[in-house]
Amino acid sequence: MSIRKPKIRKYYRKTLHILGFFFIVVLKPSLFLVAGYKISMNMNPLVM
């Protein structure tokens, strides 16, 4: 157990960094798309 724990922590940190990078890369454009979609919906009430 004492040998495996540091390895698990290293992998956990790596996965956290990858997830953070993934969220920054994926969520920011998706947030911009959602904001643009909401603005377009507000501009065109006929679309709703």
N, C-alpha and C positions, 0 to 999 in steps of 0.2 A: 504493500500500500504506500509506504513512504517513498518508494522509487517511482510509482506511477503518478502520484499527485502532482509533482512539478511538471511532468509531461502534459497532463490534462490541463493544468493552468496555462501552459504555453499555447496549447492548441486552442483553449478557450479565448485567450487574448488575441490570437491570430484571427479566430472566427469573429470576435467582436470588432476588430479593425476592419475586416472584410465586410461585415454587415454595416458598419458605419459608413464606409466608402460606398457600398451599394445603395444605402438609404440616401446619401448625399447626391449620388449620380441619378438615381431613379425618382426619388420623391420630389426633388426641386422642379424638374421639367413637368412632372405630373401635376404639381401644385400650380405651376404657371398655366398648364392646359385647363385645369379646373377653373382657375380665375378667369381665363379668356372665355371659357364656355359660359360661365355665369354672366359675364359682361355681355356676351352675345345674346343670351337669353333675356337679359334686361332690356337690351336695345330692340330686340324683335319679340314682342309679346305674342305675335301670331304663331311663333314656333312652338310655344307651350300648348 
